[in-house]
């Protein structure tokens, strides 16, 4: 029996879709895929529609996934997922490839988001089907996300699959978590539309440096152009909340924070412990981001698909960079802007390709002149080389994944006959899947060996690697941001008389006002006492609170 389901798309439109009954699955979905696969099989039925660049169309998805390590047969029942999805094409340059990438969301029968656990990943509704095409190893993004998981707080989880759309085999795909704010992904505070004051306004935000493709990609332009013979503007895009949802006060806060960070980094006092750039960022996340981009010599690194996020001040008062995204042109796969070389630095992109419209922010040149940043990248690189970046470990991983992909890859390249063809922007054409893997392994080994001998600076103190640098504040500043008045609450855990000294700085490092007092156990100090009648204009300031021998810095926002 044929069944109709009513899908409510909005208050204005009601759309009806034909849903094939379960007993019809085998004869419809399995006709053009006679082989079984060690990989999960994803079948998508568009019900006669065309998958567009945007918006998403409603379709049906079924997944066959044998979790016992046995092959998946196309005639088996859908056991991982059997339901509705919204699906659209995704990508920028890759949109021109014959093999398409897709963004999808799992939906219920009413067209609403349907959070589900897929392939052991935390429950969610937003996913990506990355279709490696110019990457003939099929695994460059997989490797980046895998190693990102060894480095970052979070890196997208993945699962190789084979995809069949409307009874047409599409090849090997990487099923990936879409980057978003969520407890199981970027785990920062939810920012609601009424979070407009105090600590709730200070997080969580996700922004990115990227191309302004697609819809709902509102952005703002940095006050600092790139350092280049042809300087370019740098745009920050709202990722969470999205451009249509973020409120003016929230825009003002995150823009002010990024401006304060860039101003501190650009200033002559950028190394200062009070007003310098380090107080604004989680420096270790920037270290890992730098090393992953350089290890892959990613031509898109630093300037495209660069995500950043910030939690509430009460939870973590730093800007984090990451997680990694879109590394399919890394690992020696690009024949332009020196992307195929195993020598040189990806961070020199503006020198190598000054005519490109998307350039690297000035940040990295500045941070690479900081001895502490250099110390940390050297310490961290040595640590990684003894662990996940050890040559033997990398070779073993690629061989293992390559063995799993062997039969699926043969089907993939039978459908997409590109192994002997240059596909933008290939730096190497191997002719076989095994030759592509050999090239990949050799490229990585040569690249890592070069970095061993050429990282700038040196390591002097690696104690941060084993030290938890996150400390709970015993000093609170509230409300922050503030309209008229703010307060500083101090909890003196030593319960002895100690001198407390408070200095207020502007972004140029000038002290606006100072305050001194004695604190025994606890103390509340008003901005009336701290500022001594001075009135702050709207903007961002730095509070330096010294209690005994301990100094804490806080960012203070005047609305």
Steps between C-alpha positions, in 0.01 A plus 500: 500500500624848416495741794492879504652706780423866564814709549448839661771728358363830634176667595447590136588184311388139531693256279413132445765238429466144387660260748580154367380221731766285672442187288585701185845592630704212361373515144529879478824578681720205412480470124827671405711393797548123489817488711509482877730739683707509817381864520150604606263559208293817480201507264328831425168523315418855383152392386555649158649831611833659413745564783580872476786715626235644732243481648477148639243267351321236705610144415523155658821343632567143596826371647621141516775458757618164628677574829647148524777568248321305225415626153188710440262364238276734299200267547519517879264711709583855594626462856696822569245750370174480309326834467479849359783744435544846358787502250683753282828524313787655697842641427657788313756396237384139537153592370649486151612137543290221353500321833300723733527559871184529707379659819209328668283511808302211642129583530184349644174444311395860566818641347647602837857433611549142616802447726637149452818309580671387179812281485553542872516880478314713759134567423454787253317592178760685287745295290722523193569249223846596371567349157877478434554566129822692438639324810570160348632356826140552621631566850656847534206645694477180702866532601461868597197431716660189650813688603290797602337265749845432648570871536185708557223497758276395212544388140222377269436125524483306175394175336585379148189385311388415147214710363218413263266782393180417311633155412823650361832411664694813603816354652693525826398785731605621842203545733596789731355695790420855393674761713252656740447596861379193681581303813653224287682734260620853585397479863438862594200675654180541304443865412130586502341809349439647844863459612577869464662603829764390747681169488234339276594741219866396503452149352468284309589616153631319194642712219716417201728649239366369171355572158158663511321228303149375563223673692480632855869591502501842662844635580707795606839623383807512720656841572836353401587406144740222409875557482572466129618686193127501413326530839149357526214532745428207731135412563361321804180303440236426762466123537321477835270670559426522128475840334119492504490418871780696664387813682663846470641488855650158427652626176650794686652275765672248272616772260645696793675191631664420166594867460658503848699185421623638168577841652705339777686281252568792265621738770861549604399357840380170353730298731394684816357273771214741569390652169669258258328257265541182707229598747240482220575158352558143601857497375523120492211475254682747272815289534314186391325682217834628372664157516214316326490758220876481456516120526249481214634811324137583442465773235161591647638514852466815713290681235203271414290262713665636815267459798524670838281484809459671835319386813362713784749695708395302808589171329808590296605852411701412190448484124571153358590429139374183332373239446665398170291505183560439127854365460443318169744737325768436764748214531664587164184507287521857361713605205472876570647738757768239585233269644677193364840577652622322810712806586404854598217633712129520424492810722703681230201483264473881465860513377462201267161599354449873569236530229250266665184664634500280811813565704629408843436743790802678644468291817741224413791720399458683829472189718801342331708788638395406856760279669231338717294400195816362335585310818158341504491396134840331540401321821168390355655384169752284685217350705291426192794346315549254785130410487238529223737676257766230526583380148425136581162592646403703193605228256312236701184713505505570125569135418220386729243741357625430148442128551141562613439730203658269241184340358276809549769713330494270196125558467545872560758541223303278267220757533730804503782418258748765615809307614687581175351848467600835646216629716537849642732557680694169498873526565543130421332250268575143607283296266400253776356521848807330648732750326298787651549354848873453445528864392302610805720306742822621339380859494411492870831343598699760302287785634530396863874443471539850355296650784716312753800699381340834415241600760570862599629567850575229753356336810614625839221414746250225417338482843173630355450162330436331833340793683129572513501869414130543570435641847172587666487871575494611862428850367170581326415809294125564456294599318725474196413654255360784712291808432568730797677325787697181556637321805802284580449221751821362654521174695830492692547128569804567721286698749781740585535869435627547146538806281261509203595733215270562203605676179270587208668513156376607161594298191812708437639392837448832682388483863172689540451451871653312797370379834661351813352341812552223757307174466482239776236238411260646243432840356258668258640805322281740302595669172429830678806437719714357219437773240486788751236690308642432153247394233595233247385529142353195328762243410729234641746549788741287702479458877818388674432373852800421718432318827813432699736332254229391253397709200181446297397680183138551393339645190239761592234610250321835536180505297 
